[in-house]
Amino acid sequence: MTEYTDLTVEKLLDGIEIVISTEHRFGTDAFLLADFAAPRHKDTVCDFCTGSGIIALLMYQNFKPKAIDAVEIQQKAHDQLLMTLERTKIDCITPILGDLKDYRPAKELDLITCNPPYKIDGTGAKNETEAVSIARHEMMCTIEDVCAAAKRALRYGGRLCICNRPERLCDIMVAMRQNGIEPKRVRFVSKTPETAPWLVLVDGRKGGSSFLKVEPQLYTMNPDGSFTDEMKRIYRQI
């Protein structure tokens, strides 16, 4: 394995430690998506675009599904997850280095999560490293690629849960429907009631009927700058 000079370790709960780097870190959206997806104990799960593996780790920590594949195309991020799993001795998460377009699980899945690149390739400034650009821009995969891969991998009735910027909501819903995945739940996330949403969470079901539930908006901050009770719950602070 390549030796990297910018690695640090961040502690989660239950003694879990995750290896992060300047290029492959994580943010609030990972906690929100893992909580929104909420896998069951009996579920077999895959996390697309897993990066350092944070969503897979949070699902393991908080929900204990039966098995989790963690697919990532970038070698460094994959290596970070390998190092994390060596430190934590978690054996139900399987890191997979490769393109999600080539992913074929041994058995159809109950749930797929994905925190994909948010920006359409060719839009916005790219002042980052190539690794960060791949994570942020649709250079290696698009929302359509994610939904097509989910169609192949999910069982009938299985779920695909995605987070993205609100301006990509139409793209997500169109791509889901084109691949036989019906959007069933949507939730917007804002900092406060006075601010516009900065994130949208979408849950689609393969073969589902046409009915969409828009859930109450999630607010992350109180007027005094502290976390709301729901964010404390998601961060497991209460």
N, C-alpha and C positions, 0 to 999 in steps of 0.2 A: 504494500500500500504506500502511496506517495506520502512523504512527510510535508505537513503544512505548518506554516509559522504563525498563522493568525487565529488559531482555534482557542476558544474558551468554553467553559462549562457553566450552564445555568441550571439551577435546581427548580424542579417542579415539586409536586406533592408526592407523598408516599415513597420518598427516597429516590425518585426518578431524577436522573441528571441527563441533560441533553447537550450534545456538543454542537456549538454554533460557530460561525465564522463571519467575517466582514461581508461576505457575499451571500451567505445562506443563514438567515436569521428567521425571526417570526414576529408577528404582531397580534393585535387584538382580534383581527379577523379570523385567525386560526382557532382561538378559543370560542368565538361565536359560531363558527361552522361546526365544530365538534359537538357543541351543545345542541345546536339546531338539528343535526343528523341523529343524535341519540340512538345508536345501535342497541339492539337487544342482545342478551347473553348468548342466544343461539345463532346469531347472525355471522355469516362469513362476509367480510368487508374488504374493499380495496380503496386506498387513497391514491388518486392520480396526482401528478405534479407534487409529490410529497415533500420535496426539498430536504430539509434536515430531519423530517419525520415528525414534526410537532403534532399534526392532527392525528396521525396514527397513535402517537404516544398519549395524547389527551383522551382519545377514545378508549384505549386500553386502561388508562388510569381511572376514568370516571364511569365506564360502562361495561368493561370486560367482555367484549364480543368473543366468539369462538376463535376466530382467526382473522388476521389483517395482512393483506399484501400492501406493500408501499412502493409504488412505481415512480422512478425518477430517471430522467435522461442524462443529467449532469453527474459526471464521475465524482467530483468533490463532495457534492451534497450526499450522494450515495455512500461515500466513504464516511462522512460524518455520522450517518445513521448506523452504519456498521459499528463504529466506535461507541456510539451511544448504547447500542444493544449489548456490546461486550461489557460495558460498565454496569448496566442494569440487570443483565441476565434475563431479559424478557424473551421468551421463546415462541410467543404466538404471533409476533410481527415478522414478516418475511420481506426483507428488502429486495427489490428487483431493479436492476440497472437496465434501462431500455426505454424505447419509445412506446408510449401508451397506445399508439396506433397498431403496434404489433402484439399487444398484451392479449393472451388467451388463458384464462384461469382453468385449472383442472376441473372445476365444478362451477356451475352458474352461481352468481353472487346474490346476496340479499340487499346489499347496500354498496354504493360507490360514492365517495366524497371527492370534491375537487375544488381547490383554491387556485384557479387558473391564472395565466397572465391576463391582466386587466386591459391592457392597451392594444388596439389594433396595430399590427405591424405597419411601419411607415408613418405613424402619427406620433407627435410629441418628440421632444429632444431626447437623445440617447447619449448622455454624458457619463453613463455608468460603464463598468467593465462589461465584457461580453456575457459573463455569467449572470450578472444582475439584469442585463437587457433581456436575456432569454427568459428570466423569471417574470419580468414585467410586461414584455411585449410578445405578441403572438408570432414569434419567430419560428418556433419549433412545433407548436400546436395551436389550433383555434378552438373556439367553443363548439364549432361543428365537429371537429375531430374528437373532442371529449364526449359529445353525445353519441357519435357513431360507435366509439369504443365501448361506451356504456351499454348501448343496445346489444352489442355482441356478448357482453360479459354478464349482464343481469338476467336473472330468472324472470319469468312472467310475474308481475306484481312487485318486482324488486325496485329499489329507489335509487335515484341519483340526486344528491344534494350538492349545490354549487353556491359559492358566494362570489360577488363581483360588484363593480360600481353600478349604481342605479341606471346610468345611461346605457348600460348593456343589457337591460332587462328584456327588451324586445328581441334582441339577438339570441338570448338564452331560450326564451319561450319558443321562438321559431325553430331553433335547432333541435330542441327537445321534441316538438311535435313532428318534425320531419323524420325523426328516428323512432317514432312510436312510443315516446315517453311523454306522458301528459302532466303538465304542471298542476300540482295539487295544493301547494302551500307557498305563500310569499310573505316575507317579513322584512320590513325596512328598519335600518338602524341609524339613529341620529345621536349626536352628542347631547343635545337638549331639545325640548319642545320648540325652541325658537330657531333651531338650525335645520337646514335641509339634510335629508338622508345622505350618508356617505357610503353606505353599504346596503346591498340587498341580498337576502338569502332565499333560495328557490329549491323546493323539493318536488321532484317529478317522479311519477310511477310508471314503469313499463307496462303498457296495455291498460292503463287506467282510463276511467270514463271522464267525460268533460265536466269538471267542477273545480273551481279554484277558490280556496280560502285565503283571504288576506288577513293575517294575524295582527294583533295590536302592535303598534310601533315600539321598538326597543330603544330606550334612552340610556346612555352610558354614564352621564354625569349629572349630579345635582347642581343647583344654583351656586352652592358654596365651593364647587370644584371637586367634591368627593364623589366616589363611585355610587351609583344607584344600588339599591338592594339587589336588583336582578344581576347587575354586573358583579357584585360581590359574590353572589351565588355561583355565577359562571366561573369566576376566578377562584372559587372555593375559599372565600375569605369569611363566610358566615356559615 
